[in-house]
């Protein structure tokens, strides 16, 4: 490794995927263990990865050059 290059911190690389994974796991557990609040939180938390993938997939199609 050269002295001039800067390695990104692990949080810069894995921070967002870890947060999405923890939220998804919390949503699945809340659907099993919590009452009405867990049901609504589950829909939001489990739909989050789908929304992120959809946004990233559609972004290049609507980009203006």
Chimera marker file (.cmm) of the C-alpha trace (Angstrom):
<marker_set name="trace">
<marker id="1" x="0.000" y="0.000" z="0.000" r="1" g="1" b="0" radius="0.5"/>
<marker id="2" x="1.368" y="3.392" z="-0.905" r="1" g="1" b="0" radius="0.5"/>
<marker id="3" x="1.607" y="6.179" z="1.627" r="1" g="1" b="0" radius="0.5"/>
<marker id="4" x="-0.487" y="8.573" z="-0.460" r="1" g="1" b="0" radius="0.5"/>
<marker id="5" x="-3.625" y="6.436" z="-0.608" r="1" g="1" b="0" radius="0.5"/>
<marker id="6" x="-6.277" y="6.629" z="2.061" r="1" g="1" b="0" radius="0.5"/>
<marker id="7" x="-8.279" y="3.540" z="2.930" r="1" g="1" b="0" radius="0.5"/>
<marker id="8" x="-11.940" y="4.168" z="3.725" r="1" g="1" b="0" radius="0.5"/>
<marker id="9" x="-13.085" y="3.286" z="7.199" r="1" g="1" b="0" radius="0.5"/>
<marker id="10" x="-15.157" y="0.143" z="7.528" r="1" g="1" b="0" radius="0.5"/>
<marker id="11" x="-18.171" y="2.233" z="8.573" r="1" g="1" b="0" radius="0.5"/>
<marker id="12" x="-18.061" y="4.108" z="5.285" r="1" g="1" b="0" radius="0.5"/>
<marker id="13" x="-18.263" y="0.818" z="3.396" r="1" g="1" b="0" radius="0.5"/>
<marker id="14" x="-20.479" y="-1.318" z="5.615" r="1" g="1" b="0" radius="0.5"/>
<marker id="15" x="-22.416" y="1.291" z="7.605" r="1" g="1" b="0" radius="0.5"/>
<marker id="16" x="-25.516" y="1.626" z="5.432" r="1" g="1" b="0" radius="0.5"/>
<marker id="17" x="-25.918" y="-2.122" z="4.745" r="1" g="1" b="0" radius="0.5"/>
<marker id="18" x="-25.584" y="-2.858" z="8.465" r="1" g="1" b="0" radius="0.5"/>
<marker id="19" x="-28.252" y="-0.303" z="9.332" r="1" g="1" b="0" radius="0.5"/>
<marker id="20" x="-30.621" y="-1.683" z="6.692" r="1" g="1" b="0" radius="0.5"/>
<marker id="21" x="-29.997" y="-5.234" z="7.906" r="1" g="1" b="0" radius="0.5"/>
<marker id="22" x="-30.585" y="-4.338" z="11.548" r="1" g="1" b="0" radius="0.5"/>
<marker id="23" x="-33.787" y="-2.484" z="10.682" r="1" g="1" b="0" radius="0.5"/>
<marker id="24" x="-35.025" y="-5.437" z="8.634" r="1" g="1" b="0" radius="0.5"/>
<marker id="25" x="-34.272" y="-7.847" z="11.461" r="1" g="1" b="0" radius="0.5"/>
<marker id="26" x="-35.976" y="-5.560" z="13.955" r="1" g="1" b="0" radius="0.5"/>
<marker id="27" x="-39.000" y="-5.378" z="11.684" r="1" g="1" b="0" radius="0.5"/>
<marker id="28" x="-39.256" y="-9.134" z="11.373" r="1" g="1" b="0" radius="0.5"/>
<marker id="29" x="-38.900" y="-9.608" z="15.124" r="1" g="1" b="0" radius="0.5"/>
<marker id="30" x="-41.441" y="-6.905" z="15.871" r="1" g="1" b="0" radius="0.5"/>
<marker id="31" x="-43.940" y="-8.643" z="13.585" r="1" g="1" b="0" radius="0.5"/>
<marker id="32" x="-43.558" y="-11.786" z="15.646" r="1" g="1" b="0" radius="0.5"/>
<marker id="33" x="-43.331" y="-10.308" z="19.125" r="1" g="1" b="0" radius="0.5"/>
<marker id="34" x="-45.112" y="-6.950" z="19.170" r="1" g="1" b="0" radius="0.5"/>
<marker id="35" x="-48.770" y="-6.117" z="18.748" r="1" g="1" b="0" radius="0.5"/>
<marker id="36" x="-50.264" y="-3.508" z="16.452" r="1" g="1" b="0" radius="0.5"/>
<marker id="37" x="-47.193" y="-1.272" z="16.505" r="1" g="1" b="0" radius="0.5"/>
<marker id="38" x="-45.049" y="-4.228" z="15.453" r="1" g="1" b="0" radius="0.5"/>
<marker id="39" x="-47.273" y="-4.912" z="12.489" r="1" g="1" b="0" radius="0.5"/>
<marker id="40" x="-46.910" y="-1.379" z="11.118" r="1" g="1" b="0" radius="0.5"/>
<marker id="41" x="-43.200" y="-1.156" z="11.907" r="1" g="1" b="0" radius="0.5"/>
<marker id="42" x="-42.704" y="-4.493" z="10.164" r="1" g="1" b="0" radius="0.5"/>
<marker id="43" x="-44.187" y="-3.225" z="6.903" r="1" g="1" b="0" radius="0.5"/>
<marker id="44" x="-41.937" y="-0.173" z="6.931" r="1" g="1" b="0" radius="0.5"/>
<marker id="45" x="-38.766" y="-2.005" z="7.980" r="1" g="1" b="0" radius="0.5"/>
<marker id="46" x="-39.168" y="-4.904" z="5.544" r="1" g="1" b="0" radius="0.5"/>
<marker id="47" x="-40.122" y="-2.600" z="2.648" r="1" g="1" b="0" radius="0.5"/>
<marker id="48" x="-37.016" y="-0.448" z="3.186" r="1" g="1" b="0" radius="0.5"/>
<marker id="49" x="-34.572" y="-2.708" z="1.266" r="1" g="1" b="0" radius="0.5"/>
<marker id="50" x="-37.065" y="-3.047" z="-1.579" r="1" g="1" b="0" radius="0.5"/>
<marker id="51" x="-37.437" y="0.741" z="-1.732" r="1" g="1" b="0" radius="0.5"/>
<marker id="52" x="-33.667" y="1.256" z="-1.725" r="1" g="1" b="0" radius="0.5"/>
<marker id="53" x="-33.140" y="-1.240" z="-4.557" r="1" g="1" b="0" radius="0.5"/>
<marker id="54" x="-35.973" y="0.324" z="-6.560" r="1" g="1" b="0" radius="0.5"/>
<marker id="55" x="-34.560" y="3.824" z="-6.166" r="1" g="1" b="0" radius="0.5"/>
<marker id="56" x="-31.046" y="2.733" z="-7.122" r="1" g="1" b="0" radius="0.5"/>
<marker id="57" x="-32.383" y="0.747" z="-10.090" r="1" g="1" b="0" radius="0.5"/>
<marker id="58" x="-34.541" y="3.596" z="-11.414" r="1" g="1" b="0" radius="0.5"/>
<marker id="59" x="-32.080" y="6.431" z="-10.803" r="1" g="1" b="0" radius="0.5"/>
<marker id="60" x="-30.015" y="5.948" z="-14.002" r="1" g="1" b="0" radius="0.5"/>
<marker id="61" x="-33.167" y="5.755" z="-16.123" r="1" g="1" b="0" radius="0.5"/>
<marker id="62" x="-34.381" y="9.197" z="-15.068" r="1" g="1" b="0" radius="0.5"/>
<marker id="63" x="-30.997" y="10.951" z="-14.991" r="1" g="1" b="0" radius="0.5"/>
<marker id="64" x="-30.675" y="13.930" z="-17.289" r="1" g="1" b="0" radius="0.5"/>
<marker id="65" x="-27.347" y="14.254" z="-19.051" r="1" g="1" b="0" radius="0.5"/>
<link id1="1" id2="2" r="1" g="1" b="0" radius="0.2"/>
<link id1="2" id2="3" r="1" g="1" b="0" radius="0.2"/>
<link id1="3" id2="4" r="1" g="1" b="0" radius="0.2"/>
<link id1="4" id2="5" r="1" g="1" b="0" radius="0.2"/>
<link id1="5" id2="6" r="1" g="1" b="0" radius="0.2"/>
<link id1="6" id2="7" r="1" g="1" b="0" radius="0.2"/>
<link id1="7" id2="8" r="1" g="1" b="0" radius="0.2"/>
<link id1="8" id2="9" r="1" g="1" b="0" radius="0.2"/>
<link id1="9" id2="10" r="1" g="1" b="0" radius="0.2"/>
<link id1="10" id2="11" r="1" g="1" b="0" radius="0.2"/>
<link id1="11" id2="12" r="1" g="1" b="0" radius="0.2"/>
<link id1="12" id2="13" r="1" g="1" b="0" radius="0.2"/>
<link id1="13" id2="14" r="1" g="1" b="0" radius="0.2"/>
<link id1="14" id2="15" r="1" g="1" b="0" radius="0.2"/>
<link id1="15" id2="16" r="1" g="1" b="0" radius="0.2"/>
<link id1="16" id2="17" r="1" g="1" b="0" radius="0.2"/>
<link id1="17" id2="18" r="1" g="1" b="0" radius="0.2"/>
<link id1="18" id2="19" r="1" g="1" b="0" radius="0.2"/>
<link id1="19" id2="20" r="1" g="1" b="0" radius="0.2"/>
<link id1="20" id2="21" r="1" g="1" b="0" radius="0.2"/>
<link id1="21" id2="22" r="1" g="1" b="0" radius="0.2"/>
<link id1="22" id2="23" r="1" g="1" b="0" radius="0.2"/>
<link id1="23" id2="24" r="1" g="1" b="0" radius="0.2"/>
<link id1="24" id2="25" r="1" g="1" b="0" radius="0.2"/>
<link id1="25" id2="26" r="1" g="1" b="0" radius="0.2"/>
<link id1="26" id2="27" r="1" g="1" b="0" radius="0.2"/>
<link id1="27" id2="28" r="1" g="1" b="0" radius="0.2"/>
<link id1="28" id2="29" r="1" g="1" b="0" radius="0.2"/>
<link id1="29" id2="30" r="1" g="1" b="0" radius="0.2"/>
<link id1="30" id2="31" r="1" g="1" b="0" radius="0.2"/>
<link id1="31" id2="32" r="1" g="1" b="0" radius="0.2"/>
<link id1="32" id2="33" r="1" g="1" b="0" radius="0.2"/>
<link id1="33" id2="34" r="1" g="1" b="0" radius="0.2"/>
<link id1="34" id2="35" r="1" g="1" b="0" radius="0.2"/>
<link id1="35" id2="36" r="1" g="1" b="0" radius="0.2"/>
<link id1="36" id2="37" r="1" g="1" b="0" radius="0.2"/>
<link id1="37" id2="38" r="1" g="1" b="0" radius="0.2"/>
<link id1="38" id2="39" r="1" g="1" b="0" radius="0.2"/>
<link id1="39" id2="40" r="1" g="1" b="0" radius="0.2"/>
<link id1="40" id2="41" r="1" g="1" b="0" radius="0.2"/>
<link id1="41" id2="42" r="1" g="1" b="0" radius="0.2"/>
<link id1="42" id2="43" r="1" g="1" b="0" radius="0.2"/>
<link id1="43" id2="44" r="1" g="1" b="0" radius="0.2"/>
<link id1="44" id2="45" r="1" g="1" b="0" radius="0.2"/>
<link id1="45" id2="46" r="1" g="1" b="0" radius="0.2"/>
<link id1="46" id2="47" r="1" g="1" b="0" radius="0.2"/>
<link id1="47" id2="48" r="1" g="1" b="0" radius="0.2"/>
<link id1="48" id2="49" r="1" g="1" b="0" radius="0.2"/>
<link id1="49" id2="50" r="1" g="1" b="0" radius="0.2"/>
<link id1="50" id2="51" r="1" g="1" b="0" radius="0.2"/>
<link id1="51" id2="52" r="1" g="1" b="0" radius="0.2"/>
<link id1="52" id2="53" r="1" g="1" b="0" radius="0.2"/>
<link id1="53" id2="54" r="1" g="1" b="0" radius="0.2"/>
<link id1="54" id2="55" r="1" g="1" b="0" radius="0.2"/>
<link id1="55" id2="56" r="1" g="1" b="0" radius="0.2"/>
<link id1="56" id2="57" r="1" g="1" b="0" radius="0.2"/>
<link id1="57" id2="58" r="1" g="1" b="0" radius="0.2"/>
<link id1="58" id2="59" r="1" g="1" b="0" radius="0.2"/>
<link id1="59" id2="60" r="1" g="1" b="0" radius="0.2"/>
<link id1="60" id2="61" r="1" g="1" b="0" radius="0.2"/>
<link id1="61" id2="62" r="1" g="1" b="0" radius="0.2"/>
<link id1="62" id2="63" r="1" g="1" b="0" radius="0.2"/>
<link id1="63" id2="64" r="1" g="1" b="0" radius="0.2"/>
<link id1="64" id2="65" r="1" g="1" b="0" radius="0.2"/>
</marker_set>
